[in-house]
Amino acid sequence: MSHGKIREDKTCLNCGHTVEERFCPHCGQENIESRQPFYFLFTHFIEDFTHYDGQFWQTIKYLLINPGKLTKEYLSGKRQLYVAPVKLYIFISFITFLLPGFLPESKNAEPKSEKTRIEKAEDKKKTQERVLDKLEKKGYISYHVSNEVKKGMDTIKAKDSIRDAFARSEDIIENTLSAKESSILNAYNMKQYDSIQAKDKTGIYQLGRPFAQKVFSLKEEGFTKEQIGDKYKETLIHAIPKALFIYLPVFAFFLWIFHNKKKWWYFDHGIFTLHYFSFLLLSTLFFIILIRIFDATPNYSIINLIFGLLFTALFFYASIYFFVAHHRVYENSKRISIFKGMSLFIINSIGITLMLLILMYVSFIMMH
């Protein structure tokens, strides 16, 4: 219930009728002051879901632990007891997008520290020394010149000799310096990638060029392979709610195709879809929270085992949730329900995956 200040004037601002108590008996609007503190916007939004009659908590309870019951209750006409499906989906989407922003980021997703930069500089120096040793063995430079360069002596003779040697042994240098770096289609930088692409006739290199540019760009900014992988994982998780929202009407359409058109309207399938996708959003939020907590905990075997079991349990529960909810709502025989459920699950898994891949590609290219 709202805690806004009640107006002294008993005339409803919405319809003009007399308001004896807190709510207008004609239109139902609360007779509170029209101007409120800024925080009232947020407190009123939360209170609207968690007011005293437990409507929100009853809805969440059925949504999470009783697959399909919320949809059956709503379609049977018991709607005042639960949060409206669209309202529920919007609220859960809001929480799913908002809450992860307040959680600490993964340690591995942070840009490299000063210590990391020093370590990479030392590693590069050792790699260059190995290159010089190879050049010396192949006779491209003398021992004296190689020794001068290793000591940092900036002599003209050494600079000229190394420049000539590097020009004659480009492959050795590039392969050695890139030995510890992961490649993209056998290329270790954009120069190599463009060179290979010019000879490619399949079109694969042209298709993957934006991806390669982003990876090499992030490496130049100081991100390691592991850090890029973590950022990619974060992007994937945050792209899921967007993919689900876009896919809502498509999912309901496939349900409409597989079921009796006279018994079930598209509206009914839309309610089932909103409830199911609300559950998927909550599952995604739980995954995000578990990942953040896991990243913040010490690396002990027992802790890894516990989180591994939690991730596995959540994954399997989210996987079977659809089949249980589908069987309860549409009340087909078990054999027909399993057949339709499997068909819908496979079709929609492909559809959602395609949608997610498109969003992931765009999100990855825009990642920074």
C-alpha positions as CSV (number, residue, x, y, z in Angstrom):
1,M,0.0,0.0,0.0
2,S,1.2,3.5,-0.8
3,H,2.4,5.8,2.0
4,G,1.8,9.0,0.1
5,K,0.2,11.9,2.0
6,I,-3.6,12.0,1.7
7,R,-5.0,15.2,0.2
8,E,-7.2,17.4,2.4
9,D,-9.5,18.0,-0.5
10,K,-11.9,15.1,-0.8
11,T,-12.6,15.6,-4.5
12,C,-11.0,13.0,-6.7
13,L,-8.4,14.5,-9.1
14,N,-9.2,11.8,-11.7
15,C,-13.0,11.7,-12.0
16,G,-14.3,14.5,-9.7
17,H,-16.3,12.3,-7.3
18,T,-16.2,12.7,-3.5
19,V,-13.6,10.5,-1.8
20,E,-14.6,9.6,1.8
21,E,-11.5,7.6,2.7
22,R,-8.2,6.8,0.8
23,F,-9.5,5.5,-2.5
24,C,-12.2,6.9,-4.8
25,P,-15.3,4.7,-4.8
26,H,-16.0,5.5,-8.5
27,C,-12.6,5.1,-10.3
28,G,-10.4,3.6,-7.6
29,Q,-7.6,6.2,-7.7
30,E,-5.8,6.9,-4.5
31,N,-6.5,10.4,-3.2
32,I,-2.9,11.4,-2.3
33,E,-0.9,14.6,-3.1
34,S,0.0,14.7,-6.8
35,R,3.5,16.0,-6.0
36,Q,5.7,13.6,-4.1
37,P,9.5,13.3,-3.3
38,F,11.6,11.9,-6.1
39,Y,12.2,8.6,-4.2
40,F,8.4,8.0,-4.2
41,L,8.7,6.9,-7.9
42,F,10.8,3.9,-6.9
43,T,9.1,3.1,-3.6
44,H,5.7,3.2,-5.2
45,F,6.9,0.9,-8.0
46,I,8.2,-1.7,-5.5
47,E,5.2,-1.4,-3.2
48,D,2.9,-2.0,-6.1
49,F,4.4,-5.5,-6.4
50,T,4.9,-6.3,-2.7
51,H,1.8,-4.8,-1.0
52,Y,0.3,-6.4,2.1
53,D,-1.9,-9.0,0.5
54,G,1.1,-11.0,-0.7
55,Q,0.1,-10.9,-4.4
56,F,3.6,-10.6,-5.7
57,W,5.1,-13.3,-3.4
58,Q,2.3,-15.7,-4.2
59,T,3.0,-15.2,-7.9
60,I,6.7,-15.7,-7.6
61,K,6.2,-18.8,-5.5
62,Y,4.0,-20.5,-8.1
63,L,6.2,-19.3,-10.9
64,L,9.4,-20.8,-9.5
65,I,8.4,-24.0,-7.7
66,N,5.1,-25.0,-9.4
67,P,5.5,-25.0,-13.2
68,G,2.3,-24.2,-15.1
69,K,0.1,-23.6,-12.1
70,L,0.3,-19.8,-12.4
71,T,-0.9,-20.0,-16.0
72,K,-3.7,-22.4,-15.2
73,E,-4.9,-20.1,-12.4
74,Y,-4.8,-17.0,-14.6
75,L,-6.6,-18.7,-17.5
76,S,-9.3,-20.1,-15.2
77,G,-10.2,-16.5,-14.2
78,K,-8.4,-16.2,-10.8
79,R,-6.5,-13.0,-11.8
80,Q,-6.9,-10.7,-8.8
81,L,-4.7,-13.0,-6.7
82,Y,-1.7,-12.7,-8.9
83,V,0.4,-10.1,-10.7
84,A,-0.7,-9.6,-14.3
85,P,1.6,-11.5,-16.8
86,V,2.8,-8.4,-18.7
87,K,3.4,-6.5,-15.5
88,L,5.3,-9.4,-14.0
89,Y,7.5,-9.8,-17.1
90,I,8.4,-6.1,-17.2
91,F,9.2,-6.1,-13.5
92,I,11.4,-9.2,-13.7
93,S,13.1,-7.8,-16.9
94,F,13.8,-4.6,-15.0
95,I,15.4,-6.5,-12.0
96,T,17.4,-8.8,-14.3
97,F,18.9,-5.8,-16.1
98,L,19.3,-3.6,-13.0
99,L,20.6,-5.9,-10.3
100,P,23.8,-7.2,-12.1
101,G,25.0,-3.7,-12.4
102,F,25.2,-3.5,-8.5
103,L,27.1,-6.7,-8.2
104,P,30.9,-6.7,-8.3
105,E,32.5,-7.5,-11.6
106,S,34.5,-10.7,-12.3
107,K,38.1,-10.3,-11.3
108,N,39.2,-11.6,-14.6
109,A,37.2,-9.1,-16.6
110,E,39.2,-6.1,-15.3
111,P,41.8,-4.5,-17.5
112,K,45.4,-5.6,-16.9
113,S,47.1,-4.2,-13.8
114,E,50.5,-2.6,-13.6
115,K,51.9,-5.9,-12.5
116,T,50.5,-7.6,-15.6
117,R,52.0,-4.9,-17.9
118,I,55.4,-5.4,-16.3
119,E,55.1,-9.2,-16.7
120,K,54.1,-8.8,-20.4
121,A,57.0,-6.4,-21.0
122,E,59.5,-8.9,-19.4
123,D,58.0,-11.7,-21.4
124,K,58.3,-9.7,-24.6
125,K,62.0,-8.9,-23.8
126,K,62.7,-12.7,-23.3
127,T,60.9,-13.5,-26.6
128,Q,63.0,-10.9,-28.4
129,E,66.2,-12.3,-27.0
130,R,65.2,-15.8,-28.3
131,V,64.6,-14.2,-31.7
132,L,68.0,-12.7,-31.6
133,D,69.5,-16.0,-30.7
134,K,67.7,-17.7,-33.7
135,L,68.9,-14.9,-36.0
136,E,72.4,-15.3,-34.8
137,K,72.4,-19.1,-35.4
138,K,71.0,-18.6,-38.9
139,G,73.9,-16.2,-39.6
140,Y,71.7,-13.1,-40.2
141,I,73.6,-11.2,-37.4
142,S,76.9,-11.5,-35.6
143,Y,77.3,-12.4,-32.0
144,H,78.7,-8.9,-31.2
145,V,75.6,-7.2,-32.7
146,S,73.2,-9.5,-30.9
147,N,75.0,-8.9,-27.6
148,E,74.9,-5.2,-28.1
149,V,71.1,-5.2,-28.7
150,K,70.5,-7.5,-25.7
151,K,72.4,-5.0,-23.5
152,G,70.4,-2.1,-24.9
153,M,73.4,-0.4,-26.7
154,D,71.9,1.9,-29.3
155,T,74.7,1.8,-31.9
156,I,74.1,2.5,-35.6
157,K,75.8,-0.8,-36.5
158,A,73.5,-2.7,-34.3
159,K,70.3,-0.9,-35.5
160,D,71.2,-1.3,-39.1
161,S,72.1,-5.0,-38.7
162,I,69.0,-5.8,-36.8
163,R,66.8,-3.9,-39.3
164,D,68.3,-5.9,-42.2
165,A,68.0,-9.1,-40.3
166,F,64.4,-8.5,-39.3
167,A,63.5,-7.7,-42.9
168,R,65.0,-11.0,-44.1
169,S,63.4,-13.1,-41.3
170,E,59.9,-11.7,-40.9
171,D,58.3,-15.1,-40.5
172,I,60.7,-16.2,-37.7
173,I,60.0,-13.0,-35.8
174,E,56.2,-13.0,-36.2
175,N,55.9,-16.7,-35.3
176,T,58.2,-16.4,-32.3
177,L,56.5,-13.3,-30.9
178,S,53.1,-14.8,-31.4
179,A,53.9,-18.2,-30.1
180,K,52.0,-17.7,-26.8
181,E,49.1,-15.9,-28.4
182,S,46.0,-17.6,-29.7
183,S,45.3,-17.3,-33.4
184,I,42.2,-16.5,-35.4
185,L,42.0,-18.7,-38.5
186,N,45.8,-19.1,-38.3
187,A,46.4,-15.4,-38.1
188,Y,48.1,-13.7,-35.1
189,N,47.4,-10.1,-36.0
190,M,45.3,-8.1,-38.6
191,K,48.3,-7.8,-41.0
192,Q,48.5,-11.6,-41.2
193,Y,44.7,-11.9,-41.3
194,D,44.4,-9.5,-44.3
195,S,47.2,-11.3,-46.0
196,I,45.5,-14.7,-45.7
197,Q,42.1,-13.2,-46.6
198,A,43.5,-11.9,-49.9
199,K,44.2,-15.5,-50.9
200,D,41.0,-16.9,-49.5
201,K,38.3,-17.9,-52.0
202,T,35.7,-19.4,-49.5
203,G,34.6,-16.1,-48.0
204,I,35.2,-17.3,-44.4
205,Y,37.8,-14.7,-43.7
206,Q,35.6,-11.9,-45.0
207,L,32.8,-13.1,-42.7
208,G,35.0,-13.3,-39.7
209,R,36.9,-10.0,-40.3
210,P,34.8,-7.9,-37.8
211,F,35.3,-10.6,-35.1
212,A,39.1,-10.7,-35.8
213,Q,39.3,-6.9,-35.7
214,K,37.6,-6.7,-32.3
215,V,39.8,-9.5,-30.8
216,F,43.0,-8.0,-32.0
217,S,41.9,-4.5,-30.9
218,L,41.1,-5.8,-27.4
219,K,44.6,-7.4,-27.3
220,E,46.2,-4.1,-28.2
221,E,44.3,-2.5,-25.3
222,G,46.0,-5.0,-23.0
223,F,43.3,-7.7,-22.5
224,T,44.5,-11.3,-22.4
225,K,42.8,-14.2,-24.0
226,E,41.2,-15.2,-20.7
227,Q,39.9,-11.6,-20.1
228,I,38.4,-11.5,-23.6
229,G,36.7,-14.8,-22.9
230,D,35.2,-13.5,-19.6
231,K,33.9,-10.3,-21.3
232,Y,32.4,-12.5,-24.0
233,K,30.7,-14.6,-21.3
234,E,29.3,-11.5,-19.6
235,T,28.0,-10.2,-22.9
236,L,26.3,-13.6,-23.6
237,I,24.5,-13.5,-20.3
238,H,23.3,-10.0,-20.7
239,A,22.2,-10.6,-24.2
240,I,19.8,-13.4,-23.1
241,P,17.0,-11.1,-21.8
242,K,17.1,-9.1,-25.0
243,A,16.8,-12.3,-27.1
244,L,13.9,-13.5,-25.0
245,F,12.0,-10.3,-25.4
246,I,12.3,-10.3,-29.1
247,Y,11.4,-14.0,-29.3
248,L,8.2,-13.7,-27.2
249,P,5.6,-13.5,-30.0
250,V,7.5,-16.2,-32.0
251,F,7.4,-18.6,-29.1
252,A,3.6,-18.1,-28.7
253,F,3.1,-18.5,-32.4
254,F,4.7,-22.0,-32.4
255,L,2.5,-23.0,-29.4
256,W,-0.5,-21.8,-31.4
257,I,0.5,-24.0,-34.3
258,F,0.9,-27.2,-32.2
259,H,-2.4,-26.9,-30.3
260,N,-6.2,-27.0,-30.9
261,K,-7.2,-23.6,-32.4
262,K,-10.7,-23.8,-31.1
263,K,-9.8,-24.7,-27.5
264,W,-6.7,-22.5,-27.2
265,W,-6.5,-18.9,-28.5
266,Y,-3.3,-17.1,-29.3
267,F,-4.0,-15.0,-26.1
268,D,-3.7,-18.2,-24.0
269,H,-0.4,-19.1,-25.6
270,G,0.8,-15.5,-24.9
271,I,0.0,-15.9,-21.2
272,F,1.9,-19.2,-21.0
273,T,4.8,-17.6,-22.9
274,L,5.0,-14.6,-20.6
275,H,5.1,-16.8,-17.5
276,Y,7.6,-19.2,-19.0
277,F,9.9,-16.4,-20.1
278,S,9.6,-14.7,-16.8
279,F,10.9,-17.9,-15.3
280,L,13.8,-18.0,-17.8
281,L,14.7,-14.4,-16.9
282,L,14.8,-15.3,-13.2
283,S,16.9,-18.3,-13.9
284,T,19.3,-16.1,-15.9
285,L,19.5,-13.7,-12.9
286,F,20.2,-16.6,-10.6
287,F,23.0,-17.7,-12.9
288,I,24.5,-14.2,-12.9
289,I,24.4,-14.0,-9.1
290,L,26.0,-17.5,-8.7
291,I,28.7,-16.6,-11.2
292,R,29.5,-13.3,-9.4
293,I,29.6,-15.1,-6.0
294,F,31.7,-17.9,-7.4
295,D,34.2,-15.4,-8.8
296,A,34.5,-13.7,-5.4
297,T,35.1,-16.9,-3.4
298,P,38.5,-18.5,-2.8
299,N,39.6,-21.2,-5.2
300,Y,39.1,-24.3,-3.0
301,S,38.0,-27.7,-4.3
302,I,35.0,-28.0,-1.9
303,I,33.7,-24.6,-2.9
304,N,34.2,-25.4,-6.6
305,L,32.2,-28.6,-6.1
306,I,29.4,-26.9,-4.3
307,F,29.0,-24.3,-7.0
308,G,29.3,-26.9,-9.7
309,L,26.4,-28.8,-8.2
310,L,24.4,-25.6,-7.9
311,F,25.0,-24.7,-11.6
312,T,24.1,-28.3,-12.7
313,A,20.9,-28.4,-10.6
314,L,19.7,-25.0,-11.9
315,F,20.5,-25.9,-15.5
316,F,18.5,-29.2,-15.3
317,Y,15.6,-27.6,-13.5
318,A,15.4,-24.9,-16.1
319,S,15.5,-27.6,-18.8
320,I,12.7,-29.7,-17.5
321,Y,10.5,-26.8,-16.3
322,F,9.0,-26.3,-19.8
323,F,7.9,-29.9,-20.1
324,V,6.2,-29.9,-16.7
325,A,4.5,-26.6,-17.3
326,H,3.4,-27.5,-20.8
327,H,1.9,-30.8,-19.6
328,R,0.0,-29.2,-16.7
329,V,-1.4,-26.3,-18.8
330,Y,-2.5,-28.1,-22.0
331,E,-3.5,-31.3,-20.2
332,N,-2.5,-33.7,-23.1
333,S,-1.8,-37.3,-22.5
334,K,1.8,-37.9,-21.4
335,R,2.8,-39.4,-24.7
336,I,1.3,-36.5,-26.8
337,S,2.6,-34.0,-24.3
338,I,6.1,-35.4,-24.5
339,F,6.0,-35.4,-28.3
340,K,4.7,-31.8,-28.6
341,G,7.0,-30.7,-25.8
342,M,10.1,-32.2,-27.5
343,S,9.1,-30.8,-30.9
344,L,8.5,-27.3,-29.4
345,F,11.7,-27.5,-27.3
346,I,13.8,-28.4,-30.3
347,I,12.2,-25.8,-32.7
348,N,12.4,-23.0,-30.1
349,S,15.9,-24.0,-29.0
350,I,17.1,-23.5,-32.6
351,G,15.1,-20.3,-32.9
352,I,16.4,-18.8,-29.7
353,T,19.9,-19.9,-30.5
354,L,19.8,-18.1,-33.9
355,M,18.4,-15.0,-32.2
356,L,21.0,-15.1,-29.5
357,L,23.8,-15.6,-32.0
358,I,22.7,-12.5,-33.9
359,L,22.6,-10.5,-30.7
360,M,25.9,-11.9,-29.6
361,Y,27.6,-11.0,-32.8
362,V,26.3,-7.4,-32.6
363,S,27.1,-7.2,-28.9
364,F,30.6,-8.6,-29.3
365,I,31.4,-6.1,-32.1
366,M,30.3,-3.3,-29.9
367,M,32.1,-4.6,-26.8
368,H,34.8,-2.3,-25.3
